[in-house]
Amino acid sequence: MTKSVTLGQYMAWVRDSGGYCTNGIQADHEIGMVPVIKLVADSGRYVIHPSDNQSEILEPSLIEYYDRRLGLVSPFKTTPRA
């Protein structure tokens, strides 16, 4: 069994890697305003996570997507890289 990674753990790793995270709200055309977290790498590349629940478990495929969008390689288990 692999260890689960939470959004909060991933955010802490982004900050430890020289990036930063901010929270805010964003418009959703179906339900109105929703909370979001913006994760920004030290290069300026960023990704928006559609929730502010830092206890949320991230799927390995989502970690891979965030790593790719941020241009980083996290120490967390991801889907196999090609």
URPEMO-V887563 format. One line per field, one symbol per residue. ss: DSSP state (@ for helix, = for strand, . for the rest). A space follows every 50 residues. Layout:
ss=???
This chain:
ss=....==@@@@@@@@@@...=========...=========.....====. ......==.@@@@@@@@@@@............
